[in-house]
Amino acid sequence: MNTLHIFSKPLSTFSSVTVTSLISDSDGILLMAEACFDQASYQNLASQQYVLSHCLVARGITAHPSFSSISDVEWVTLIDNAKKSITW
């Protein structure tokens, strides 16, 4: 993975032109906090899509089928394996 983009707010918070122009096919996205409620809006931004499992549990929701639910340990591994990360 080239870049891991970490989102904590709904996609509507950001300029969609800016977000889509900065995410490439080789990038991944990770949703946490309030962004978990907006999984459907994020689903086509990257081929690798993740959501933090404890954020889902805290909000009483499940992962969208296109997202992989991951633990905090897996999150650290994702960041370690990415060339860079951007927190939005």
DSSP file (Angstrom, degrees, kcal/mol; ACC not computed):
  #  RESIDUE AA STRUCTURE BP1 BP2  ACC     N-H-->O    O-->H-N    N-H-->O    O-->H-N    TCO  KAPPA ALPHA  PHI   PSI    X-CA   Y-CA   Z-CA
    1    1 A M              0   0    0      0, 0.0    82,-1.3     0, 0.0    26,-0.2   0.000 360.0 360.0 360.0 133.3    0.0    0.0    0.0
    2    2 A N        +     0   0    0     24,-2.2    82,-1.4     1,-0.3    81,-0.9   0.985 360.0   4.5 -75.0 -62.6    1.3    3.4   -1.0
    3    3 A T  E     -a   84   0A   0     80,-0.2    25,-2.6    79,-0.2     2,-0.6  -0.984  59.6-147.8-129.2 136.6   -0.7    5.7    1.4
    4    4 A L  E     -ab  85  28A   0     80,-2.3    82,-2.5    -2,-0.4     2,-0.6  -0.923  16.1-157.1-101.0 117.5   -3.1    4.9    4.2
    5    5 A H  E     -ab  86  29A   0     23,-3.1    25,-2.7    -2,-0.6     2,-0.6  -0.855   6.4-158.9 -95.9 122.6   -5.7    7.6    4.4
    6    6 A I  E     -ab  87  30A   0     80,-3.3    82,-3.1    -2,-0.6     2,-0.4  -0.909   8.7-171.2-109.8 119.4   -7.3    7.7    7.9
    7    7 A F  E     + b   0  31A   0     23,-2.9    25,-2.2    -2,-0.6    28,-0.1  -0.902  20.6 170.1-113.5 136.8  -10.7    9.4    8.2
    8    8 A S        +     0   0    0     -2,-0.4    26,-0.9    23,-0.2    27,-0.4   0.353  66.6  56.8-121.5   1.6  -12.6   10.2   11.4
    9    9 A K  S    S-     0   0    0     25,-0.2    26,-0.1    24,-0.1    23,-0.1  -0.900  96.1 -81.9-129.9 159.0  -15.4   12.3   10.0
   10   10 A P    >   -     0   0    0      0, 0.0     3,-1.9     0, 0.0     4,-0.3  -0.218  41.6-115.6 -57.2 150.8  -18.1   11.8    7.4
   11   11 A L  G >  S+     0   0    0      1,-0.3     3,-1.8    27,-0.2     8,-0.1   0.812 112.4  69.1 -59.4 -31.5  -17.0   12.3    3.8
   12   12 A S  G 3  S+     0   0    0      1,-0.3    -1,-0.3     3,-0.1     4,-0.1   0.673  86.1  69.9 -63.6 -15.5  -19.4   15.2    3.5
   13   13 A T  G <  S+     0   0    0     -3,-1.9    -1,-0.3     2,-0.1     2,-0.2   0.766  99.2  56.3 -69.4 -26.0  -17.1   17.1    5.9
   14   14 A F  S <  S-     0   0    0     -3,-1.8     2,-0.6    -4,-0.3     3,-0.1  -0.649  99.2 -96.2-107.4 159.8  -14.4   17.3    3.1
   15   15 A S     >  -     0   0    0     -2,-0.2     4,-2.3     1,-0.2     3,-0.2  -0.675  32.0-148.3 -71.8 118.2  -14.4   18.6   -0.4
   16   16 A S  H  > S+     0   0    0     -2,-0.6     4,-2.5     1,-0.2     5,-0.2   0.823  96.1  57.1 -62.9 -30.3  -15.1   15.5   -2.5
   17   17 A V  H  > S+     0   0    0      2,-0.2     4,-1.7     1,-0.2    -1,-0.2   0.924 108.8  45.8 -64.6 -43.8  -12.9   16.8   -5.3
   18   18 A T  H  > S+     0   0    0     -3,-0.2     4,-1.0     2,-0.2    -2,-0.2   0.938 115.0  46.4 -64.1 -48.1   -9.9   17.1   -3.0
   19   19 A V  H >X S+     0   0    0     -4,-2.3     3,-0.8     1,-0.2     4,-0.8   0.945 114.4  45.5 -62.6 -50.4  -10.4   13.7   -1.4
   20   20 A T  H 3< S+     0   0    0     -4,-2.5     3,-0.4     1,-0.2    -1,-0.2   0.823 111.2  53.2 -66.8 -30.3  -10.9   11.8   -4.7
   21   21 A S  H 3< S+     0   0    0     -4,-1.7    -1,-0.2    -5,-0.2    -2,-0.2   0.711 110.7  47.7 -76.7 -18.2   -8.0   13.6   -6.4
   22   22 A L  H << S+     0   0    0     -4,-1.0     2,-0.5    -3,-0.8    -1,-0.2   0.505  97.0  78.4-100.7  -5.1   -5.6   12.6   -3.6
   23   23 A I     <  -     0   0    0     -4,-0.8     2,-0.2    -3,-0.4     6,-0.0  -0.915  62.1-168.7-108.9 125.2   -6.5    8.9   -3.2
   24   24 A S    >   -     0   0    0     -2,-0.5     3,-1.7   -21,-0.1    23,-0.2  -0.558  38.2-101.1-105.3 172.2   -5.0    6.5   -5.8
   25   25 A D  T 3  S+     0   0    0      1,-0.3    22,-0.5    -2,-0.2    23,-0.1   0.768 121.3  56.1 -62.8 -26.4   -5.8    2.8   -6.6
   26   26 A S  T 3  S+     0   0    0     20,-0.1   -24,-2.2    21,-0.1    -1,-0.3   0.438  94.9  90.0 -87.5   1.9   -2.7    1.7   -4.6
   27   27 A D    <   -     0   0    0     -3,-1.7    21,-0.9   -26,-0.2    20,-0.5  -0.437  63.1-146.0 -92.0 168.3   -3.9    3.5   -1.5
   28   28 A G  E     -bc   4  48A   0    -25,-2.6   -23,-3.1    -2,-0.1     2,-0.4  -0.918   4.9-144.3-128.5 158.9   -6.0    2.3    1.4
   29   29 A I  E     -bc   5  49A   0     19,-2.5    21,-2.5    -2,-0.3     2,-0.4  -0.960   6.8-164.7-124.5 146.5   -8.5    4.0    3.6
   30   30 A L  E     -bc   6  50A   0    -25,-2.7   -23,-2.9    -2,-0.4     2,-0.4  -0.996   8.9-154.5-128.8 125.9   -9.3    3.4    7.3
   31   31 A L  E     +bc   7  51A   0     19,-2.4    21,-2.2    -2,-0.4     2,-0.3  -0.827  21.2 162.3-101.8 139.6  -12.4    4.7    8.9
   32   32 A M    >   -     0   0    0    -25,-2.2     3,-1.7    -2,-0.4     4,-0.3  -0.930  48.1  -1.5-144.6 167.7  -12.6    5.4   12.6
   33   33 A A  G >  S-     0   0    0     -2,-0.3     3,-1.6     1,-0.3     4,-0.3  -0.170 130.2  -3.8  51.0-132.6  -14.9    7.4   15.0
   34   34 A E  G >  S+     0   0    0    -26,-0.9     3,-1.3     1,-0.3     4,-0.3   0.703 123.3  73.3 -67.6 -20.3  -17.8    9.2   13.3
   35   35 A A  G X  S+     0   0    0     -3,-1.7     3,-1.5   -27,-0.4    -1,-0.3   0.754  81.5  74.1 -63.9 -22.5  -16.6    8.2    9.8
   36   36 A C  G X  S+     0   0    0     -3,-1.6     3,-0.9     1,-0.3    -1,-0.2   0.818  88.9  58.5 -60.4 -30.9  -17.8    4.7   10.6
   37   37 A F  G <  S+     0   0    0     -3,-1.3    -1,-0.3    -4,-0.3     3,-0.2   0.687 105.0  52.0 -70.0 -17.5  -21.4    5.9   10.1
   38   38 A D  G X>  +     0   0    0     -3,-1.5     4,-1.2    -4,-0.3     3,-0.8  -0.077  64.7 129.7-112.6  31.7  -20.6    6.9    6.6
   39   39 A Q  H <>  +     0   0    0     -3,-0.9     4,-1.1     1,-0.2     3,-0.4   0.862  69.1  60.1 -56.1 -39.1  -19.1    3.7    5.2
   40   40 A A  H 34 S+     0   0    0      1,-0.2     3,-0.3    -3,-0.2    -1,-0.2   0.861 103.7  50.5 -60.6 -36.6  -21.3    3.8    2.1
   41   41 A S  H <4 S+     0   0    0     -3,-0.8     3,-0.3     1,-0.2    -1,-0.2   0.815 114.7  43.6 -70.6 -30.1  -19.9    7.2    1.0
   42   42 A Y  H >< S+     0   0    0     -4,-1.2     3,-2.0    -3,-0.4     4,-0.4   0.592  85.6  98.5 -87.9 -11.9  -16.4    6.0    1.3
   43   43 A Q  T 3< S+     0   0    0     -4,-1.1     3,-0.2    -3,-0.3    -1,-0.2   0.676  84.4  42.0 -61.0 -23.2  -16.8    2.6   -0.3
   44   44 A N  T 3  S+     0   0    0     -3,-0.3    -1,-0.3    -4,-0.2    -2,-0.1   0.260  89.5  89.1-106.6  13.9  -15.5    3.4   -3.8
   45   45 A L  S <  S+     0   0    0     -3,-2.0     2,-0.3     1,-0.2    -1,-0.1   0.820  96.9   7.6 -81.3 -30.8  -12.5    5.6   -2.9
   46   46 A A        -     0   0    0     -4,-0.4    -1,-0.2    -3,-0.2   -21,-0.1  -0.977  61.9-125.8-149.4 157.8   -9.8    2.8   -2.6
   47   47 A S  S    S+     0   0    0    -22,-0.5     2,-0.6   -20,-0.5   -19,-0.1   0.772 102.4  58.5 -77.7 -25.3   -9.4   -0.9   -3.3
   48   48 A Q  E    S+c   28   0A   0    -21,-0.9   -19,-2.5   -23,-0.1     2,-0.4  -0.922  72.2 175.0-108.1 113.5   -8.2   -1.5    0.3
   49   49 A Q  E     +c   29   0A   0     -2,-0.6    19,-2.4    17,-0.3     2,-0.3  -0.972   2.6 173.9-128.6 128.8  -10.9   -0.4    2.8
   50   50 A Y  E     -cd  30  68A   0    -21,-2.5   -19,-2.4    -2,-0.4     2,-0.3  -0.916  13.5-167.0-132.9 155.3  -10.8   -0.9    6.6
   51   51 A V  E     -cd  31  69A   0     17,-2.2    19,-2.5    -2,-0.3     2,-0.3  -0.994  33.9-108.4-140.9 139.5  -12.8    0.2    9.6
   52   52 A L  E >>  - d   0  70A   0    -21,-2.2     4,-1.6    -2,-0.3     3,-0.5  -0.517  22.2-146.1 -71.9 126.6  -11.8   -0.1   13.3
   53   53 A S  H 3> S+     0   0    0     17,-3.2     4,-2.4    -2,-0.3     5,-0.2   0.877  96.4  54.3 -62.4 -40.3  -13.7   -2.8   15.0
   54   54 A H  H 3> S+     0   0    0     16,-0.4     4,-2.1     1,-0.2    -1,-0.2   0.807 105.9  54.0 -68.1 -26.0  -13.9   -1.1   18.4
   55   55 A C  H <> S+     0   0    0     -3,-0.5     4,-1.1     2,-0.2    -1,-0.2   0.875 109.1  48.7 -71.1 -37.3  -15.4    2.0   16.7
   56   56 A L  H  X>S+     0   0    0     -4,-1.6     5,-2.1     2,-0.2     4,-0.7   0.940 112.5  47.6 -64.1 -47.4  -18.1   -0.2   15.2
   57   57 A V  H ><5S+     0   0    0     -4,-2.4     3,-1.0     1,-0.2    -2,-0.2   0.915 109.1  53.6 -61.0 -44.5  -18.9   -1.9   18.5
   58   58 A A  H 3<5S+     0   0    0     -4,-2.1    -1,-0.2     1,-0.3    -2,-0.2   0.778 115.0  41.3 -62.4 -26.7  -19.0    1.5   20.3
   59   59 A R  H 3<5S-     0   0    0     -4,-1.1    -1,-0.3    -3,-0.5    -2,-0.2   0.441 109.0-121.6-101.8  -1.8  -21.6    2.7   17.8
   60   60 A G  T <<5S+     0   0    0     -3,-1.0     2,-0.3    -4,-0.7    -3,-0.2   0.839  71.8 117.7  66.9  34.1  -23.6   -0.5   17.6
   61   61 A I      < -     0   0    0     -5,-2.1     2,-0.3    -6,-0.1    -1,-0.2  -0.783  55.7-128.3-125.5 170.8  -23.1   -0.9   13.8
   62   62 A T        -     0   0    0     -2,-0.3     2,-0.2    -3,-0.1    -9,-0.0  -0.742  34.1 -88.6-116.0 166.0  -21.5   -3.5   11.6
   63   63 A A        -     0   0    0     -2,-0.3     6,-0.1     1,-0.1    -1,-0.0  -0.509  41.7-113.0 -74.2 138.9  -18.9   -3.2    8.8
   64   64 A H    >   -     0   0    0     -2,-0.2     3,-2.4     1,-0.1    -1,-0.1  -0.410  35.7-108.1 -61.8 146.8  -20.2   -2.5    5.2
   65   65 A P  T 3  S+     0   0    0      0, 0.0    -1,-0.1     0, 0.0    -2,-0.1   0.766 118.9  55.6 -54.7 -26.9  -19.5   -5.6    3.1
   66   66 A S  T 3  S+     0   0    0      2,-0.0     2,-0.4   -18,-0.0   -17,-0.3   0.541  98.7  77.6 -84.5  -4.2  -16.7   -3.8    1.2
   67   67 A F  S <  S-     0   0    0     -3,-2.4     2,-0.5   -19,-0.1   -17,-0.2  -0.830  71.7-139.4-107.8 143.7  -14.8   -2.9    4.4
   68   68 A S  E     -d   50   0A   0    -19,-2.4   -17,-2.2    -2,-0.4     2,-0.5  -0.883  19.5-134.9 -96.8 126.7  -12.6   -5.2    6.5
   69   69 A S  E     -d   51   0A   0     -2,-0.5     2,-0.3   -19,-0.2   -17,-0.2  -0.703  31.8-175.0 -81.4 127.5  -13.1   -4.7   10.3
   70   70 A I  E     -d   52   0A   0    -19,-2.5   -17,-3.2    -2,-0.5   -16,-0.4  -0.882  20.6-124.1-128.2 156.8   -9.7   -4.6   12.0
   71   71 A S     >  -     0   0    0     -2,-0.3     4,-1.8   -19,-0.2     5,-0.1  -0.319  37.2-100.6 -86.1 173.6   -8.3   -4.4   15.5
   72   72 A D  H  > S+     0   0    0      2,-0.2     4,-2.1     1,-0.2     5,-0.2   0.872 124.3  54.4 -63.3 -37.3   -6.0   -1.8   16.9
   73   73 A V  H  > S+     0   0    0      1,-0.2     4,-1.8     2,-0.2    -1,-0.2   0.915 108.8  47.8 -63.6 -42.4   -3.0   -4.2   16.5
   74   74 A E  H  > S+     0   0    0      1,-0.2     4,-2.4     2,-0.2    -1,-0.2   0.845 107.8  57.1 -66.4 -32.8   -3.9   -4.6   12.8
   75   75 A W  H  X S+     0   0    0     -4,-1.8     4,-2.3     2,-0.2    -2,-0.2   0.922 105.7  49.2 -62.2 -45.3   -4.2   -0.8   12.5
   76   76 A V  H  X S+     0   0    0     -4,-2.1     4,-2.4     1,-0.2    -1,-0.2   0.902 110.6  50.9 -60.8 -41.2   -0.6   -0.4   13.7
   77   77 A T  H  X S+     0   0    0     -4,-1.8     4,-2.3     2,-0.2    -2,-0.2   0.901 107.9  52.9 -63.8 -41.5    0.5   -3.1   11.2
   78   78 A L  H  X S+     0   0    0     -4,-2.4     4,-1.5     1,-0.2    -2,-0.2   0.936 111.4  45.5 -58.7 -47.1   -1.3   -1.2    8.4
   79   79 A I  H  < S+     0   0    0     -4,-2.3    -1,-0.2     1,-0.2    -2,-0.2   0.902 112.3  51.6 -63.8 -40.6    0.5    2.0    9.2
   80   80 A D  H  < S+     0   0    0     -4,-2.4    -1,-0.2     1,-0.2    -2,-0.2   0.860 112.9  45.2 -64.2 -35.9    3.8    0.2    9.5
   81   81 A N  H  < S+     0   0    0     -4,-2.3    -1,-0.2    -5,-0.1    -2,-0.2   0.672  96.5  89.0 -84.4 -17.9    3.4   -1.4    6.1
   82   82 A A  S  < S-     0   0    0     -4,-1.5   -80,-0.2    -5,-0.2   -79,-0.2  -0.517  77.6-133.4 -78.6 148.0    2.2    1.8    4.3
   83   83 A K  S    S-     0   0    0    -82,-1.3     2,-0.3   -81,-0.9   -80,-0.2   0.865  87.4 -11.3 -67.5 -34.7    4.8    4.0    2.8
   84   84 A K  E     -a    3   0A   0    -82,-1.4   -80,-2.3   -83,-0.1     2,-0.4  -0.976  64.2-142.3-155.7 165.1    3.0    7.0    4.4
   85   85 A S  E     -a    4   0A   0     -2,-0.3     2,-0.4   -82,-0.2   -80,-0.2  -0.982   5.1-161.2-134.3 148.3   -0.2    7.8    6.2
   86   86 A I  E     -a    5   0A   0    -82,-2.5   -80,-3.3    -2,-0.4     2,-0.6  -0.996   7.2-154.7-128.9 126.6   -2.5   10.9    6.1
   87   87 A T  E      a    6   0A   0     -2,-0.4   -80,-0.2   -82,-0.2   -82,-0.1  -0.905 360.0 360.0-102.8 122.3   -5.0   11.6    8.8
   88   88 A W              0   0    0    -82,-3.1   -81,-0.2    -2,-0.6    -1,-0.1   0.419 360.0 360.0 -92.0 360.0   -7.9   13.7    7.6
